[in-house]
């Protein structure tokens, strides 16, 4: 049951993928430890420069001889006006004051061409460095990119929040699809429907996707232990992708304030917000989310809002102030533990095997 088409494709011992959390959480040690413990470690390269991307790949190769993967954000055209940026800064300046930051009025707007160029450079690096697995969030890359990666024998993983998105991944030639339930922490991987239509619970989503596509399905969203793994497999998934469970691990690069916030949170304390980045994401409700709630629809889209709040998030982290940090978390924080990666994976597999012996 724990060895199947997914484990064969990925060449891993256990059907467990560590979610590729961007922003410094997926340290080389975390990624390598997951791979060394039988799962698939993943680099969250969404915010890395091409130089940083290559450096981290090389670093991980020194720490593990097992397969690991990398995740990239698929760039999407975005429109923004000076007026929108000015308006967003008016909302953010009172928060900057609270953090003793300089107020901002104007801002250098990110250009789509630059974002796209970075993405294409990262694709080139993934092929040159022969990374065995590449996954995508926020969309599906072009046919040309997919064809090039496949020529390099790289296994491709897509992300979907609805059956329709999973079908599009399969049509495009993606090898494995991660289905992200509404319980999932961090950014929503939706790319076709609006976020409201894409908030399908994982236990509803898995069997509907499994019945519709022929590629292996991986379950993501609120899974923290062997029970979640076995429940997903019983519904037809070939494995799981786990974020929050790995975020609180010793090897994770998450800020200690972020880890503590999860370890002390209850299941009803997470919320969906687009205030941090301009894209809907689930995190622990804090002062920033509450203060920005009624302004959310007026904020610019990703990646503009993400760049605008960068100074706020950075200062908040430096000051150990959880009020204005993006504390991404799934809906099962009560199940989070501070432990090593090795211990987490060992416990998941032991629990899964015990459940399996009862079935």
Secondary structure as a PSIPRED ss2 file (coil, helix, strand):
# PSIPRED VFORMAT (PSIPRED V4.0)

   1 X C   1.000  0.000  0.000
   2 X C   1.000  0.000  0.000
   3 X C   1.000  0.000  0.000
   4 X C   1.000  0.000  0.000
   5 X H   0.000  1.000  0.000
   6 X H   0.000  1.000  0.000
   7 X H   0.000  1.000  0.000
   8 X H   0.000  1.000  0.000
   9 X H   0.000  1.000  0.000
  10 X H   0.000  1.000  0.000
  11 X C   1.000  0.000  0.000
  12 X C   1.000  0.000  0.000
  13 X C   1.000  0.000  0.000
  14 X C   1.000  0.000  0.000
  15 X C   1.000  0.000  0.000
  16 X E   0.000  0.000  1.000
  17 X E   0.000  0.000  1.000
  18 X E   0.000  0.000  1.000
  19 X C   1.000  0.000  0.000
  20 X C   1.000  0.000  0.000
  21 X C   1.000  0.000  0.000
  22 X C   1.000  0.000  0.000
  23 X C   1.000  0.000  0.000
  24 X C   1.000  0.000  0.000
  25 X C   1.000  0.000  0.000
  26 X C   1.000  0.000  0.000
  27 X C   1.000  0.000  0.000
  28 X H   0.000  1.000  0.000
  29 X H   0.000  1.000  0.000
  30 X H   0.000  1.000  0.000
  31 X H   0.000  1.000  0.000
  32 X H   0.000  1.000  0.000
  33 X H   0.000  1.000  0.000
  34 X H   0.000  1.000  0.000
  35 X H   0.000  1.000  0.000
  36 X H   0.000  1.000  0.000
  37 X C   1.000  0.000  0.000
  38 X C   1.000  0.000  0.000
  39 X C   1.000  0.000  0.000
  40 X E   0.000  0.000  1.000
  41 X E   0.000  0.000  1.000
  42 X E   0.000  0.000  1.000
  43 X E   0.000  0.000  1.000
  44 X E   0.000  0.000  1.000
  45 X C   1.000  0.000  0.000
  46 X C   1.000  0.000  0.000
  47 X C   1.000  0.000  0.000
  48 X C   1.000  0.000  0.000
  49 X C   1.000  0.000  0.000
  50 X H   0.000  1.000  0.000
  51 X H   0.000  1.000  0.000
  52 X H   0.000  1.000  0.000
  53 X H   0.000  1.000  0.000
  54 X H   0.000  1.000  0.000
  55 X H   0.000  1.000  0.000
  56 X H   0.000  1.000  0.000
  57 X H   0.000  1.000  0.000
  58 X H   0.000  1.000  0.000
  59 X H   0.000  1.000  0.000
  60 X H   0.000  1.000  0.000
  61 X H   0.000  1.000  0.000
  62 X H   0.000  1.000  0.000
  63 X H   0.000  1.000  0.000
  64 X C   1.000  0.000  0.000
  65 X C   1.000  0.000  0.000
  66 X C   1.000  0.000  0.000
  67 X C   1.000  0.000  0.000
  68 X E   0.000  0.000  1.000
  69 X E   0.000  0.000  1.000
  70 X E   0.000  0.000  1.000
  71 X E   0.000  0.000  1.000
  72 X E   0.000  0.000  1.000
  73 X E   0.000  0.000  1.000
  74 X C   1.000  0.000  0.000
  75 X C   1.000  0.000  0.000
  76 X C   1.000  0.000  0.000
  77 X C   1.000  0.000  0.000
  78 X C   1.000  0.000  0.000
  79 X C   1.000  0.000  0.000
  80 X C   1.000  0.000  0.000
  81 X C   1.000  0.000  0.000
  82 X H   0.000  1.000  0.000
  83 X H   0.000  1.000  0.000
  84 X H   0.000  1.000  0.000
  85 X H   0.000  1.000  0.000
  86 X H   0.000  1.000  0.000
  87 X H   0.000  1.000  0.000
  88 X H   0.000  1.000  0.000
  89 X H   0.000  1.000  0.000
  90 X H   0.000  1.000  0.000
  91 X H   0.000  1.000  0.000
  92 X H   0.000  1.000  0.000
  93 X H   0.000  1.000  0.000
  94 X H   0.000  1.000  0.000
  95 X H   0.000  1.000  0.000
  96 X H   0.000  1.000  0.000
  97 X H   0.000  1.000  0.000
  98 X H   0.000  1.000  0.000
  99 X C   1.000  0.000  0.000
 100 X C   1.000  0.000  0.000
 101 X C   1.000  0.000  0.000
 102 X C   1.000  0.000  0.000
 103 X C   1.000  0.000  0.000
 104 X C   1.000  0.000  0.000
 105 X C   1.000  0.000  0.000
 106 X C   1.000  0.000  0.000
 107 X C   1.000  0.000  0.000
 108 X C   1.000  0.000  0.000
 109 X C   1.000  0.000  0.000
 110 X C   1.000  0.000  0.000
 111 X C   1.000  0.000  0.000
 112 X H   0.000  1.000  0.000
 113 X H   0.000  1.000  0.000
 114 X H   0.000  1.000  0.000
 115 X H   0.000  1.000  0.000
 116 X H   0.000  1.000  0.000
 117 X H   0.000  1.000  0.000
 118 X H   0.000  1.000  0.000
 119 X H   0.000  1.000  0.000
 120 X H   0.000  1.000  0.000
 121 X H   0.000  1.000  0.000
 122 X H   0.000  1.000  0.000
 123 X H   0.000  1.000  0.000
 124 X H   0.000  1.000  0.000
 125 X H   0.000  1.000  0.000
 126 X H   0.000  1.000  0.000
 127 X H   0.000  1.000  0.000
 128 X H   0.000  1.000  0.000
 129 X C   1.000  0.000  0.000
 130 X C   1.000  0.000  0.000
 131 X C   1.000  0.000  0.000
 132 X C   1.000  0.000  0.000
 133 X E   0.000  0.000  1.000
 134 X E   0.000  0.000  1.000
 135 X E   0.000  0.000  1.000
 136 X E   0.000  0.000  1.000
 137 X E   0.000  0.000  1.000
 138 X C   1.000  0.000  0.000
 139 X C   1.000  0.000  0.000
 140 X C   1.000  0.000  0.000
 141 X C   1.000  0.000  0.000
 142 X C   1.000  0.000  0.000
 143 X H   0.000  1.000  0.000
 144 X H   0.000  1.000  0.000
 145 X H   0.000  1.000  0.000
 146 X H   0.000  1.000  0.000
 147 X H   0.000  1.000  0.000
 148 X H   0.000  1.000  0.000
 149 X H   0.000  1.000  0.000
 150 X H   0.000  1.000  0.000
 151 X H   0.000  1.000  0.000
 152 X C   1.000  0.000  0.000
 153 X C   1.000  0.000  0.000
 154 X C   1.000  0.000  0.000
 155 X E   0.000  0.000  1.000
 156 X E   0.000  0.000  1.000
 157 X E   0.000  0.000  1.000
 158 X E   0.000  0.000  1.000
 159 X E   0.000  0.000  1.000
 160 X E   0.000  0.000  1.000
 161 X C   1.000  0.000  0.000
 162 X C   1.000  0.000  0.000
 163 X H   0.000  1.000  0.000
 164 X H   0.000  1.000  0.000
 165 X H   0.000  1.000  0.000
 166 X H   0.000  1.000  0.000
 167 X H   0.000  1.000  0.000
 168 X H   0.000  1.000  0.000
 169 X H   0.000  1.000  0.000
 170 X H   0.000  1.000  0.000
 171 X H   0.000  1.000  0.000
 172 X C   1.000  0.000  0.000
 173 X C   1.000  0.000  0.000
 174 X C   1.000  0.000  0.000
 175 X C   1.000  0.000  0.000
 176 X E   0.000  0.000  1.000
 177 X E   0.000  0.000  1.000
 178 X E   0.000  0.000  1.000
 179 X E   0.000  0.000  1.000
 180 X E   0.000  0.000  1.000
 181 X C   1.000  0.000  0.000
 182 X C   1.000  0.000  0.000
 183 X C   1.000  0.000  0.000
 184 X C   1.000  0.000  0.000
 185 X C   1.000  0.000  0.000
 186 X E   0.000  0.000  1.000
 187 X E   0.000  0.000  1.000
 188 X C   1.000  0.000  0.000
 189 X C   1.000  0.000  0.000
 190 X C   1.000  0.000  0.000
 191 X C   1.000  0.000  0.000
 192 X C   1.000  0.000  0.000
 193 X C   1.000  0.000  0.000
 194 X C   1.000  0.000  0.000
 195 X C   1.000  0.000  0.000
 196 X C   1.000  0.000  0.000
 197 X C   1.000  0.000  0.000
 198 X C   1.000  0.000  0.000
 199 X C   1.000  0.000  0.000
 200 X C   1.000  0.000  0.000
 201 X C   1.000  0.000  0.000
 202 X H   0.000  1.000  0.000
 203 X H   0.000  1.000  0.000
 204 X H   0.000  1.000  0.000
 205 X H   0.000  1.000  0.000
 206 X H   0.000  1.000  0.000
 207 X H   0.000  1.000  0.000
 208 X H   0.000  1.000  0.000
 209 X H   0.000  1.000  0.000
 210 X H   0.000  1.000  0.000
 211 X C   1.000  0.000  0.000
 212 X C   1.000  0.000  0.000
 213 X C   1.000  0.000  0.000
 214 X C   1.000  0.000  0.000
 215 X C   1.000  0.000  0.000
 216 X E   0.000  0.000  1.000
 217 X E   0.000  0.000  1.000
 218 X E   0.000  0.000  1.000
 219 X E   0.000  0.000  1.000
 220 X E   0.000  0.000  1.000
 221 X C   1.000  0.000  0.000
 222 X C   1.000  0.000  0.000
 223 X C   1.000  0.000  0.000
 224 X C   1.000  0.000  0.000
 225 X C   1.000  0.000  0.000
 226 X H   0.000  1.000  0.000
 227 X H   0.000  1.000  0.000
 228 X H   0.000  1.000  0.000
 229 X H   0.000  1.000  0.000
 230 X H   0.000  1.000  0.000
 231 X H   0.000  1.000  0.000
 232 X H   0.000  1.000  0.000
 233 X H   0.000  1.000  0.000
 234 X H   0.000  1.000  0.000
 235 X C   1.000  0.000  0.000
 236 X C   1.000  0.000  0.000
 237 X C   1.000  0.000  0.000
 238 X C   1.000  0.000  0.000
 239 X E   0.000  0.000  1.000
 240 X E   0.000  0.000  1.000
 241 X E   0.000  0.000  1.000
 242 X E   0.000  0.000  1.000
 243 X C   1.000  0.000  0.000
 244 X H   0.000  1.000  0.000
 245 X H   0.000  1.000  0.000
 246 X H   0.000  1.000  0.000
 247 X H   0.000  1.000  0.000
 248 X C   1.000  0.000  0.000
 249 X C   1.000  0.000  0.000
 250 X C   1.000  0.000  0.000
 251 X C   1.000  0.000  0.000
 252 X C   1.000  0.000  0.000
 253 X C   1.000  0.000  0.000
 254 X C   1.000  0.000  0.000
 255 X C   1.000  0.000  0.000
 256 X H   0.000  1.000  0.000
 257 X H   0.000  1.000  0.000
 258 X H   0.000  1.000  0.000
 259 X H   0.000  1.000  0.000
 260 X H   0.000  1.000  0.000
 261 X H   0.000  1.000  0.000
 262 X H   0.000  1.000  0.000
 263 X H   0.000  1.000  0.000
 264 X C   1.000  0.000  0.000
 265 X C   1.000  0.000  0.000
 266 X C   1.000  0.000  0.000
 267 X C   1.000  0.000  0.000
 268 X C   1.000  0.000  0.000
 269 X C   1.000  0.000  0.000
 270 X E   0.000  0.000  1.000
 271 X E   0.000  0.000  1.000
 272 X E   0.000  0.000  1.000
 273 X E   0.000  0.000  1.000
 274 X C   1.000  0.000  0.000
 275 X C   1.000  0.000  0.000
 276 X C   1.000  0.000  0.000
 277 X C   1.000  0.000  0.000
 278 X C   1.000  0.000  0.000
 279 X C   1.000  0.000  0.000
 280 X C   1.000  0.000  0.000
 281 X E   0.000  0.000  1.000
 282 X E   0.000  0.000  1.000
 283 X E   0.000  0.000  1.000
 284 X E   0.000  0.000  1.000
 285 X C   1.000  0.000  0.000
 286 X C   1.000  0.000  0.000
 287 X H   0.000  1.000  0.000
 288 X H   0.000  1.000  0.000
 289 X H   0.000  1.000  0.000
 290 X H   0.000  1.000  0.000
 291 X H   0.000  1.000  0.000
 292 X H   0.000  1.000  0.000
 293 X H   0.000  1.000  0.000
 294 X H   0.000  1.000  0.000
 295 X H   0.000  1.000  0.000
 296 X H   0.000  1.000  0.000
 297 X H   0.000  1.000  0.000
 298 X H   0.000  1.000  0.000
 299 X C   1.000  0.000  0.000
 300 X C   1.000  0.000  0.000
 301 X C   1.000  0.000  0.000
 302 X C   1.000  0.000  0.000
 303 X C   1.000  0.000  0.000
 304 X H   0.000  1.000  0.000
 305 X H   0.000  1.000  0.000
 306 X H   0.000  1.000  0.000
 307 X H   0.000  1.000  0.000
 308 X H   0.000  1.000  0.000
 309 X C   1.000  0.000  0.000
 310 X H   0.000  1.000  0.000
 311 X H   0.000  1.000  0.000
 312 X H   0.000  1.000  0.000
 313 X H   0.000  1.000  0.000
 314 X H   0.000  1.000  0.000
 315 X H   0.000  1.000  0.000
 316 X H   0.000  1.000  0.000
 317 X H   0.000  1.000  0.000
 318 X H   0.000  1.000  0.000
 319 X C   1.000  0.000  0.000
 320 X C   1.000  0.000  0.000
 321 X C   1.000  0.000  0.000
 322 X H   0.000  1.000  0.000
 323 X H   0.000  1.000  0.000
 324 X H   0.000  1.000  0.000
 325 X C   1.000  0.000  0.000
 326 X C   1.000  0.000  0.000
 327 X C   1.000  0.000  0.000
 328 X E   0.000  0.000  1.000
 329 X C   1.000  0.000  0.000
 330 X C   1.000  0.000  0.000
 331 X C   1.000  0.000  0.000
 332 X C   1.000  0.000  0.000
 333 X H   0.000  1.000  0.000
 334 X H   0.000  1.000  0.000
 335 X H   0.000  1.000  0.000
 336 X C   1.000  0.000  0.000
 337 X C   1.000  0.000  0.000
 338 X C   1.000  0.000  0.000
 339 X C   1.000  0.000  0.000
 340 X C   1.000  0.000  0.000
 341 X H   0.000  1.000  0.000
 342 X H   0.000  1.000  0.000
 343 X H   0.000  1.000  0.000
 344 X H   0.000  1.000  0.000
 345 X H   0.000  1.000  0.000
 346 X H   0.000  1.000  0.000
 347 X H   0.000  1.000  0.000
 348 X H   0.000  1.000  0.000
 349 X H   0.000  1.000  0.000
 350 X H   0.000  1.000  0.000
 351 X H   0.000  1.000  0.000
 352 X H   0.000  1.000  0.000
 353 X H   0.000  1.000  0.000
 354 X H   0.000  1.000  0.000
 355 X H   0.000  1.000  0.000
 356 X H   0.000  1.000  0.000
 357 X H   0.000  1.000  0.000
 358 X H   0.000  1.000  0.000
 359 X C   1.000  0.000  0.000
